[in-house]
Amino acid sequence: MGESEEFDVLIVGAGPAGSFAAERLARGGVRVALFDGRPAGEPKACGGGVTSKALKAWPHLLEAMGRTVEEVEMYSPAGTRVRLKLDAPFAIYSRVAFDSYLRDRAIQAGAHVIPERVSVAAESKHGEPWTVRTRGGESWRGHVLVAADGANSAIARRLAGALPNAEMEVAFGYRAPLPKSEDAPTVIAFLPGWVGYAWAFPRLDHISFGIATSQDAFDHTSLDALLWEFMIGYYRIREDPRAPLWSSQSKGSSEGDSHAAVIEKKLRASVDRYAARIPGLAVETWNTRRVGSDTWALLGDAAGFADPVTGEGIYYALRSAELFAEAYLAGRAADYEQRCRADFGRELRRASAMRGRFYGDFLGAPFTDRMIDFARLHPGIRRTLRELVAGDQGYVNLKRALARSALWPL
Ligand SMILES: Cc1cc2nc3c(=O)[nH]c(=O)nc-3n(C[C@H](O)[C@H](O)[C@H](O)COP(=O)(O)OP(=O)(O)OC[C@H]3O[C@@H](n4cnc5c(N)ncnc54)[C@H](O)[C@@H]3O)c2cc1C
């Protein structure tokens, strides 16, 4: 085998975190190698929702091919609906379009993109660089190793330890055709009887439906049945606005049942399933898990940076990439961990502490039922919900924002 090529930084994984870090570093004159073994055209399992907070931070993201959304319908577990007009749009992307847009920018900035799956062959020791290698034996060396290889990161397991199942969410869903009617709303529906929510995110040429819930509570058969109920409800409402979202909560009619069966049959013939995990760190893990040193860093999902209440991870993937690039370019790569804690760590840690109550009961009913019932009547709660969807309502202030409307138990 010949000499392996040497870089300043090796980045494993070209999802949003890896590509964004590669772009920022390469623009700063750093020699970067960016690896990804995902076959071209295969999407990462994801709803593809990017909050307005992210679009405000990086307006160029709007250049990627996607759909912008200005209104969201939110359903309570009991099936009550509230429509939220957003102050600023959020965007929904196909992950093939979004990831290739970010990867192309990294290439234009000068990063070397290597379409290979790699693993760590040698750790950096005594000033010697890291080596990553393909199964075929091709290798590359670099002084700093960045793991941006997603929720199942093998590098994070090696450098920071494995996360238990209790700190993983599961999300799965289907890509389905857009309804024939013009009306294809973006929907978030809190689940009746389960932690988590279902979504309908219309994209340019299809809809992504899905459910995100905790791995501990995961029962595939029941949740898959619930997701089908949600999908069928979504299409039925397009034709009959009075149809229920959750058919199990309505009395049902034989006409309605046969209509649902027709929708289901058509959908079963056309959908495409996907599933993956999202990290959802426990409070203690936020305090203790290492995400970097002077010679390595974990970004995005590999670091566990996703919102434990919503499963939103794209913003944190991009922000952690930006914080790492800033720390590295300042000659202080080891400060990355501290920068993450100061920037968004406290918020996500608070989200983790609140998760149980968010999906728990309040005044004898699910909190999410109460929240949506109150939101229908109370503009203050509607504003807080709008800001949650936008990514502008932090968890550190959430309790105060809801308590102002007497909704959150103090
Ligand atoms: C079903 C589902 C729905 C979701 N919906 C949303 C949503 O609507 N909005 C939102 O903000 N977040 C959502 N998330 C979370 C979001 O997908 C992640 O937080 C985000 O993709 C994290 O980005 P990342 O760059 O850290 O990792 P990833 O996007 O996972 O990218 C990691 C990359 O590393 C590559 N890789 C892995 N191992 C190797 C290796 N050994 N060698 C080379 N390459 C490797 C993979 O091919 C992949 O391309 C969802 C997640 C799931 C599962």
The ligand as a MOL file (V3000), in Angstrom:
LIG
                    3D

  0  0  0     0  0            999 V3000
M  V30 BEGIN CTAB
M  V30 COUNTS 53 58 0 0 0
M  V30 BEGIN ATOM
M  V30 1 C -37.3790 9.9740 10.8030 0
M  V30 2 C -36.6270 11.2020 11.2470 0
M  V30 3 C -37.2060 12.4560 11.0530 0
M  V30 4 C -36.5000 13.6140 11.4120 0
M  V30 5 N -37.0630 14.8320 11.1210 0
M  V30 6 C -36.3590 15.9530 11.4110 0
M  V30 7 C -36.8720 17.2320 11.0290 0
M  V30 8 O -37.9440 17.3550 10.4020 0
M  V30 9 N -36.1380 18.3280 11.3470 0
M  V30 10 C -34.9430 18.2490 12.0090 0
M  V30 11 O -34.3330 19.2880 12.2950 0
M  V30 12 N -34.4310 17.0460 12.3600 0
M  V30 13 C -35.0950 15.9010 12.0550 0
M  V30 14 N -34.5480 14.6830 12.3620 0
M  V30 15 C -33.2010 14.6440 12.9410 0
M  V30 16 C -32.1660 14.9120 11.8230 0
M  V30 17 O -32.3780 13.9790 10.7740 0
M  V30 18 C -30.7510 14.7780 12.3700 0
M  V30 19 O -30.6480 15.4480 13.5980 0
M  V30 20 C -29.7090 15.3560 11.4050 0
M  V30 21 O -29.7250 14.6830 10.1730 0
M  V30 22 C -28.3040 15.2760 12.0200 0
M  V30 23 O -27.3470 15.6630 11.0660 0
M  V30 24 P -25.8650 15.0620 11.1220 0
M  V30 25 O -25.1240 15.7380 10.0210 0
M  V30 26 O -25.3410 15.1370 12.4970 0
M  V30 27 O -26.0250 13.5050 10.8130 0
M  V30 28 P -26.6650 12.7380 9.5460 0
M  V30 29 O -27.5820 13.6230 8.8120 0
M  V30 30 O -27.1580 11.4540 10.0760 0
M  V30 31 O -25.4170 12.4680 8.5940 0
M  V30 32 C -24.4550 11.5130 8.9280 0
M  V30 33 C -23.7710 11.0800 7.6520 0
M  V30 34 O -22.6660 10.2420 7.9990 0
M  V30 35 C -22.5500 9.2160 7.0580 0
M  V30 36 N -21.7930 8.1320 7.6920 0
M  V30 37 C -22.1400 7.3800 8.7630 0
M  V30 38 N -21.1500 6.5240 9.0780 0
M  V30 39 C -20.1550 6.7470 8.1820 0
M  V30 40 C -18.8570 6.1800 7.9990 0
M  V30 41 N -18.3970 5.2110 8.7860 0
M  V30 42 N -18.0960 6.6150 6.9760 0
M  V30 43 C -18.5440 7.6020 6.1550 0
M  V30 44 N -19.7650 8.1900 6.2910 0
M  V30 45 C -20.5440 7.7580 7.2970 0
M  V30 46 C -23.9960 8.8640 6.7090 0
M  V30 47 O -24.0620 8.2570 5.4310 0
M  V30 48 C -24.6580 10.2490 6.7360 0
M  V30 49 O -24.7160 10.8340 5.4610 0
M  V30 50 C -35.2310 13.5210 12.0210 0
M  V30 51 C -34.6630 12.2720 12.2400 0
M  V30 52 C -35.3460 11.1120 11.8620 0
M  V30 53 C -34.7280 9.7750 12.0950 0
M  V30 END ATOM
M  V30 BEGIN BOND
M  V30 1 1 1 2
M  V30 2 1 2 3
M  V30 3 2 2 52
M  V30 4 2 3 4
M  V30 5 1 4 5
M  V30 6 1 4 50
M  V30 7 2 5 6
M  V30 8 1 6 7
M  V30 9 1 6 13
M  V30 10 2 7 8
M  V30 11 1 7 9
M  V30 12 1 9 10
M  V30 13 2 10 11
M  V30 14 1 10 12
M  V30 15 2 12 13
M  V30 16 1 13 14
M  V30 17 1 14 15
M  V30 18 1 14 50
M  V30 19 1 15 16
M  V30 20 1 16 17
M  V30 21 1 16 18
M  V30 22 1 18 19
M  V30 23 1 18 20
M  V30 24 1 20 21
M  V30 25 1 20 22
M  V30 26 1 22 23
M  V30 27 1 23 24
M  V30 28 2 24 25
M  V30 29 1 24 26
M  V30 30 1 24 27
M  V30 31 1 27 28
M  V30 32 2 28 29
M  V30 33 1 28 30
M  V30 34 1 28 31
M  V30 35 1 31 32
M  V30 36 1 32 33
M  V30 37 1 33 34
M  V30 38 1 33 48
M  V30 39 1 34 35
M  V30 40 1 35 36
M  V30 41 1 35 46
M  V30 42 1 36 37
M  V30 43 1 36 45
M  V30 44 2 37 38
M  V30 45 1 38 39
M  V30 46 1 39 40
M  V30 47 2 39 45
M  V30 48 1 40 41
M  V30 49 2 40 42
M  V30 50 1 42 43
M  V30 51 2 43 44
M  V30 52 1 44 45
M  V30 53 1 46 47
M  V30 54 1 46 48
M  V30 55 1 48 49
M  V30 56 2 50 51
M  V30 57 1 51 52
M  V30 58 1 52 53
M  V30 END BOND
M  V30 END CTAB
M  END
